């Protein structure tokens, strides 16, 4: 049985049908709803914010997996935690102090994760490997859904190896991958060591989302801890 988890990106959902779309996600067997927040500064797009997340709080059994692609995430940690985030991911390339932001997330009783863009090396997350619950490796440039997958296998493998050798606290590190994940690329990132897959376009375009989720989870020997 695969240990892979799926986080469904509502960036690809129909914004006029969010209630129905979220119900579809719940019925699909996916564990998480991936909620992308973009400010038009850190990335060249503007998306949803606090009100929609707050409307989901208490109305879904899925983990609310919030990805902040904003220039100053530290400023908004308290607000997103209060709005219902179960996991808050922010970019180490942002302007906020990384360690202070991680501490702020944990003070709110929320899981903390750091993310890196395709051009940022794996080594950038190594100093925080004992402080975070998850690392998100972007396999597209953050900002827009539906982009072509970039193979970050070496980066994923390097983070997994470093975590196995150096992580000394808490549970094993989760490695999440976001960008161009489908039935083909899922196998690539799982083999490299990822255990949480973010997928949007592939799942929302599928005739049967539940079947598509099962396809992503199919066990083909991940290297997760």
Steps between C-alpha positions, in 0.01 A plus 500: 500500500639839404579758770464779247261781587331733252437871547251632245577851378183710489687744277363282219144488639207694354479807728126527440452146632739479795250324724437226245868478410604453863232233545648322197846515661365349824338215311818432300703353785755783498627594845563871447374814332789710369422870528731730301526860617675743262548873546600616151842602638685182596344333195334655198145402590234585758277229644273431797559617855368473853119518449475187285728301729298610800183380326651149472587478869290233667327411174745246364672198647800556272821649634524865397843527341575871453783608268599866543666637188522849643781745565453527879343180634595569862257793508204271426575179691264576788218586258532186290527282808184657640325447165548124531835404347628161618831538314661828396772494238705806412794564269851537630548742208251740661609804701394358838753357744475124452557389860268766643228404253529131589475587871193715435326215317573252778388747770161492329482121531537454123744281308778700335651444157751677280491506122765553237470607137653291219814714492569478873736218602407224743768620740296813572258300717762296687538749791128463578467122467442455875266798529237431234241228451517505120701628205321594178703465181353698210519323163371808317563871548241606758215721386273317259342157477522269202874547437734236359677282755872558560685195630637577847584139587857575605384778732228284655745212550758731657248635752374150583857374551595796716186461712564129556856570610449819701140535620489424871164638618136416453353289225676423170511798265220531246612602153229655288526568127289752310483566127398293201419190704305236308495122453845509334690756708365364830713189459811713437469707817395210721801297389719799592354510853190722497201376701244782458390594149324825412289472189243734351441501127543124466241428767240761411513405132459130577166338422527322834703688762498208743654271239759765414592533869542122524730513200723756670514287814583174326794341674809497287755493777554849639812572701315688774622445855 
